[in-house]
Amino acid sequence: MTNQPSPDHCSRYWHKNIILVTVLLAVWFTVSLGAGILFRDWLDENFSPVGNAPFGFWMAQQGSIICFVLLLFVYKILMNRLEGEEGFTSKK
C-alpha cells in the first residue's frame, strides 16, 4: 500500500506553488517593464554606460533576461524547499 497524500494536502501544495509562480512572474514583469520602459531615462542619467550603450538601454536589452535566468534558479531553490516541506520529494 502506498502512502498517498490527502486532497487537502495536495491543494495546499498547489496553492503555495501558484503563489510562488505569481510572485516570481510579477518580479520579472516589474523588472522588464520598469527597467525597459518606465525608468529607462532615469537609469541613463544616473548610471554609467555599459560599453557604448546607455545603462537604461542595456537593462532593457539584457537586464530582463539576466533577471529571468536568476529567477529560474530562485524558483528551483524555493520549489525544492516547498516540496521538502510538503513531503513531495522523490526517493532515490
C-alpha positions as CSV (number, residue, x, y, z in Angstrom):
1,M,0.0,0.0,0.0
2,T,1.4,3.4,-1.0
3,N,1.2,6.5,1.2
4,Q,-0.9,8.8,-0.9
5,P,-1.2,12.5,0.2
6,S,-4.7,13.7,1.1
7,P,-6.6,16.0,-1.3
8,D,-6.3,18.8,1.2
9,H,-2.5,18.3,1.3
10,C,-2.3,18.4,-2.5
11,S,-4.5,21.5,-2.6
12,R,-2.3,23.3,-0.1
13,Y,0.8,22.4,-2.0
14,W,-0.7,23.6,-5.3
15,H,-1.9,26.9,-3.8
16,K,1.7,27.6,-2.5
17,N,3.1,26.7,-5.9
18,I,0.8,29.1,-7.7
19,I,1.6,31.9,-5.2
20,L,5.3,31.3,-5.8
21,V,5.0,31.4,-9.6
22,T,2.8,34.5,-9.5
23,V,5.3,36.4,-7.3
24,L,8.2,35.4,-9.5
25,L,6.4,36.4,-12.7
26,A,5.4,39.7,-11.1
27,V,9.1,40.4,-10.2
28,W,10.1,39.6,-13.8
29,F,7.3,41.8,-15.3
30,T,8.3,44.7,-13.0
31,V,12.0,44.4,-13.9
32,S,11.2,44.1,-17.6
33,L,8.7,47.0,-17.7
34,G,10.4,49.1,-15.1
35,A,14.0,48.9,-16.4
36,G,13.0,48.8,-20.1
37,I,10.3,51.5,-20.3
38,L,9.4,53.3,-17.1
39,F,12.8,54.0,-15.6
40,R,15.0,54.0,-18.7
41,D,15.7,57.7,-18.8
42,W,16.4,57.8,-15.1
43,L,18.8,54.9,-15.5
44,D,20.5,56.6,-18.4
45,E,21.1,59.8,-16.4
46,N,22.2,58.2,-13.1
47,F,24.3,55.2,-14.1
48,S,27.4,55.0,-16.3
49,P,27.1,53.4,-19.7
50,V,27.9,49.7,-20.3
51,G,30.3,49.7,-23.2
52,N,28.9,52.1,-25.8
53,A,25.3,51.7,-24.7
54,P,23.4,53.8,-22.1
55,F,22.6,51.8,-18.9
56,G,18.9,52.1,-19.5
57,F,19.1,50.6,-22.9
58,W,21.4,47.8,-21.6
59,M,18.9,47.0,-18.8
60,A,16.1,46.9,-21.3
61,Q,18.0,44.5,-23.6
62,Q,20.0,42.4,-21.1
63,G,18.7,43.1,-17.6
64,S,15.3,41.4,-18.0
65,I,17.0,38.3,-19.5
66,I,19.5,38.2,-16.6
67,C,16.6,38.6,-14.2
68,F,14.7,35.8,-15.8
69,V,17.7,33.4,-15.5
70,L,18.2,34.4,-11.9
71,L,14.5,33.8,-11.2
72,L,14.9,30.3,-12.7
73,F,17.5,29.5,-10.0
74,V,15.4,31.1,-7.3
75,Y,12.4,29.0,-8.5
76,K,14.4,25.8,-8.3
77,I,15.6,26.5,-4.8
78,L,12.2,27.6,-3.5
79,M,10.4,24.6,-5.1
80,N,12.9,22.2,-3.7
81,R,12.3,23.7,-0.3
82,L,8.5,23.6,-0.7
83,E,8.5,20.0,-1.9
84,G,10.6,19.1,1.1
85,E,8.2,20.8,3.5
86,E,5.2,19.2,1.9
87,G,6.7,15.8,1.6
88,F,6.7,15.5,-2.2
89,T,10.4,14.8,-2.6
90,S,11.4,11.9,-4.8
91,K,13.1,8.9,-3.1
92,K,16.4,7.9,-4.8
